[in-house]
Amino acid sequence: MKINYPDGRTFNNKPSQSPLSETSAKKKMIFGDRGMTLEEEINESNKYYRSHDIAVIYKKPTPIQIVKVDYPKRSKAVIREAYFRHASTTDYNGVYNGYYVDFEAKETKNKNIFPLKNFHQHQIDHLKMCQKQGGICFVIIKYVELKRYFVTPADEIFLHWDAQKNDGPKSIQLKDIVNSSIEVKSDYNPTLPYINAVQQLIESGKEKK
């Protein structure tokens, strides 16, 4: 199926490598981040949180406009071409312990910096609006090569984003992420226990008030 972005670029949804066997895939999913993308880790964790009545958080679907459909059989339609209707906001949202939660998930292979180009202005604007309404907003950052995960408060991202717009650095140093974020360790169940960090953000917010 061909899917195009609003600017005309083609979305490539083909796997970058051959699929694993069912047995080896299960083995990779058992131990934290081994062989899993950040999105997969968060999705697995969200399943755990929902099944244990801890939080109800889902990945946001991206609306698409279907422009070409084939009907090889009367009972079966195949989408051949589609376009993303508009740019997405953030990756995840939901409810935890009575609080609205909204966050973005980002990966980087850089070891010392986190490039701000990973964000778009509409994502920053969305997080600012949600936070203004009392939402708990943050970014989960995965340093792939370091195998480290951080829950970074949205305010920290805003600070660096606004600075780079005024000719400041175009990236955030790892030491700044470490100093301003809550580090999360990959685990078994859930795969990425980020809700513990969310609770800390809530408590720190209460202390400020």
Buried (B, 14 or more C-beta within 10 A) or exposed (E): EBBBEEEEEEBEEEEEEEEBEEEEEEEBBEEBBEBBEBBBBBBBBBBBBBEEEBBEBEBEEBEBEEEEEEEEEEEEEEBEBBBBEEEBBBBBBBEBEEBBBBBBBBBBEEEEBBEBEBBEEEBBEBBBEBBEEEBBBBBBBBBBEEEBBBBBBBEBBBBBBEBBEEEEEEBBEBEBBEEBBBEBEBBEEBBBBBBEBBBEBBEEEEEEE
